[in-house]
Amino acid sequence: MPLFCAVAALAVAPDASAQDTQTWLTLMSQALDALNTNSYPAAEQIYREAVRETGNFRPNDPRRGSTLNSLGLVLRAEKKYTEAEAAFRKALPIMQVAYGDGLDAAHVNLNLAETLHAEGRPAEALPGVRAALATYKRLLPPNSPAIASALCLEGDSYRLLKQFTDAEALLRRCSDLREDASGIDSDEFAEAQYALAQTFVAEGKYSDAEPRLRLVEKIREKNHGITSPELAQAMEERVTVLKHLGRDKEAARLGTIAAAIRSAQNK
């Protein structure tokens, strides 16, 4: 997404000097190189410099919005949610002015919503995810991964707000789309199944939650390994479900495995 925005921005900003443009492009390339080596602090600093460089462009130049969006994504990956939220909020009106009710603004809306959700503010996340989803449905194919992501985020927001019927319907749809797009072995599908299982647990539907959590375990073990924290998380969730189902021996055995994984992580 940041690359797409950068290319589009160049097309609508011919008044910038060649030197300003080249400096900005160099910084954006350096930031991507840092991200390719998972050097998030370095990428953050380069993007901050690139944001300052966009001060040489027109006030609503979309390159500024693109750069702020990229900075926000890095900050969110670093769990600097307050700063990420501020970056996305600055980027959004710029992209709306530049591109209207298009995909670029929708992407920023979804990024902002995901950040608010990560901060534990699901009610505030809903307007942004709904706006993004409306645009995605209008402009993208019905099986688009972007639509699936928006559906999952909306559904998980409803789960946190204890509106379980709405959450369940949205998460089922997200899960179906992700299964069609990437198969049942993908992390994306596992994420949707996990959120759906959590919804069932909150509703007391333990028999519906248990097989989904078991499937999540298999996917996470395959994709992340037997000692991964992601696997331990799914196991711990299923231990609680098994106890509610009266399957205490299975729960005890699975709990022992999960505890061993956690212990290994702490060494």
Secondary structure, 3 states (H helix, E strand, C coil): CHHHHHHHHHHCCCCCCHHHHHHHHHHHHHHHHHHHCCCHHHHHHHHHHHHHHHHHCCCCCHHHHHHHHHHHHHHHHCCCHHHHHHHHHHHHHHHHHHHCCCHHHHHHHHHHHHHHHHCCCHHHHHHHHHHHHHHHHHHCCCCCHHHHHHHHHHHHHHHHCCCHHHHHHHHHHHHHHHHHHHCCCCHHHHHHHHHHHHHHHHHCCHHHHHHHHHHHHHHHHHHHCCCCHHHHHHHHHHHHHHHHCCCHHHHHHHHHHHHHHHHHHCC
